[in-house]
Amino acid sequence: MVTGAELEAAVADSGGGLVGGKKKPFTHQGEPCKNCGTPLEGWYCYSCGQNADTHHRSILHLIWEAIEGMFHLDGRLANTLPLLFFRPGKLAKDYMEGRIVRHVPPFRTFLVALLLFIFAAEHAIHNVRHQQELKEEKEAAQLATPQGRKAKADEMRKEAAESRQERLADAVAQRDETLKEEDADKAKIAQEYADDVEKAQARYAEHMAEADALEKNANAGAEALAKLHGKGRDAAATVRGLNFQSPDKLEAGANKLAEAQIGGAHVNIVAPDAKTKAAIEAEATKPGHSGKYYNGDWLKERIAKAIENPDYYILVLFGWAHRLAVLLLPIIGLSLALVYLNKRQYYIYDHLLVATNLLSFSFLTWALVFVLPATVAAPVLTIVLLWTPINLFQTLRGGYGSSIVGALLKTLIVWSMTIIAFASLLLALMLFTLSQM
């Protein structure tokens, strides 16, 4: 965790601001410094360094000082950002060889980039949820009209027909695959196939009946709106009712969740296949069975609470995200130390400097993706996914002086370790957040 002292130290080495008024003549010669009492010789006390100004500021000036103090917008930013994005090898070399004063301190850049990334990610998640809510409310309003109900019913019929075709095709494929096994019980396989076909037809008939009922229901709009408001509660109840020890009940619960929407996203749960069903049933029927297929009460309850209170889950998630993100620094630093173990002229400090640049670049580019409109975000995301490993390659090539082949190999290793570390930390963060529910 970053301490307050470290943050203050990161902000302390300031340079000239981008804006500054004309310097006023010094009129406080010999007056005692308001901080330490030393007689003043200029605008800054030579004993404690405090400014001798009266500090009377306009509101706009105070706002600018707050922004400048947080992001430290001085001339070095114009030197650092272009190198960070387009010549990361030169930036890394400057830091490692001690040419520091011309650039923004790397840890400050990292903190600001992380802050922007967290804000952008929160904005993106809330925006997606808000847009989904507006879409669902619009659909509910359309169901209040006969034309809207007919359009929705036709859509449900089309989806039901496509789902039946997929299920029948899967049943045929599974039957044919099972028949290829040695000593296959053809009678049992035929019966299982017939059962799968019957289930597919029954499900199709159920969905067609639902479509017909919807088209004739004049209160469909109000019911859809009420269901929308209770969506999280209903989905949470379904999660709590999942039975991991009964394959049939698990499949029924999975089907309910597959049709539900949680936080604007469709939830798809794959039901167990025939072999898994048989294994679960065999294990569950054993006397004093091992509990391999447990009921999952702890996890189900936490997931249900997260579904019921998505805003609180997101709040806790992002509350811890910036703390865990700092752990990426030593992880990437150590991975760089590993691939450059034979180069003793580089120390852990050098690798950590490079790691801060790599993470600053990643956080800033992903923050840009999150704040862009959806129509633009997709192509920019493709560019970012390609650009990030290229940026790493340029860093290793220019900063460490690696050969092309060596830089490519080291990029693959460091990139893989970074992805694994990020995925592991993200999974740990999600599970930890669930434990707080």
Summary of the structure (lengths in Angstrom):
residues: 437
radius of gyration: 30.6
end to end distance: 22.3
largest distance: 106.4
contacts: 1183
relative contact order: 0.09
helix: 71%
strand: 2%
